[in-house]
Amino acid sequence: MEHQYQPFGPLDESSVFRRNSEAAQTGSCREGWASFQGSCYWLSSTTATWKKAEETCRSHGAHLLVVNSAEELDFISQIVVVIFHYWIGLVEPHQEGEWTWVDGTDFSSTPTFWAEGQPDNWDFRENGEDCGQLHASVKRIRKLWNDADCNLSYSSFVVMDFKACLLLLTVCVVTGVPAPKALWDFAEMIRCVQPDVSPLRYNNYGCWCGRGGSGTPVDDLDKCCEGHDKCYQSSRKAPGCTSPLKNPYILDYDFSCQNHQITCSGSNDKCEAAVCRCDQTAVNCFANNTYNPQNKDLDRDVHCVP
């Protein structure tokens, strides 16, 4: 059953309120999990191939997302980061063209949401493309599917529930903003304090800047990113800030820029204010420390061993 793509509009305050209300009304999800039609969804950072993603979900009593309806897909599309790709529980384990869901649901009984020209089993990939993912997009629209190499492994976010689990495949730099700190506000802060510097300068710098980090920071600038990551982790633990919609990697906030100085708005709620302070501290730290080009794009398997 092929489903026609339709945009469903932006994630506005009313839709966030509606989603939060649904989660609160069920009472069936653990703290920090979003709820929709009896399922619970959770976002967390991780790195995984498709197989490892499914194993991670199973360890939580869950499995990768099985898309049962357009309504469920629209809900998921509201709470994920628009510019990221996500693994779903769709796999082609035996014969080309025979897709199956990880929970045993008959694939022919569910609607399909393939992006145009997908699946294409891109021959460029040595291992083919036998695992399903949700496509990245620039605008917040319904996430569509494409097939991908199951063996790829990237920094990630995960959405879990007792029925379904989503794992981020990769971060796409489609807008010129660094990833995975691909946050519009964070990038704009960098431009405020250092107008002649591209935010991409800090992508994949040292052991901590860019797609998460590990190991010992290579210099003081790298320590800025380590502190930024830990600040985000701390912000998620505050009461009322554990919801997926309050994830610091997707949370929008207000700030002003004047004379290369940042001021976080007093209109931000406590979760937004915390993330704004994290970003403000990191950006000022960037500006006050030396950038060493030799620490850009380090081999983290060599230099950043935990």
Secondary structure, DSSP 4 states (H G I P E B T S, - for coil): -B----------HHHHHHHHHHHHHH--S-TT-EEETTEEE-EEEEEE-HHHHHHHHHHTT--S-----HHHHHHHHHHS-TTEEEEEEEE--SSTT--EETT---GGGS-B-BPTT-----TTSTT---EEEEPP-SSS----EEEE-TT--EEEEEEE-SS-EEEEEEE---SS--SSS--HHHHHHHHHH-TTS-GGGGTTBTTTSSS---S--SSHHHHHHHHHHHHHHHHTTSTT--SGGG-TTT----EEEETTEEEE-TTS-HHHHHHHHHHHHHHHHHHTS---GGGBT--HHHH---
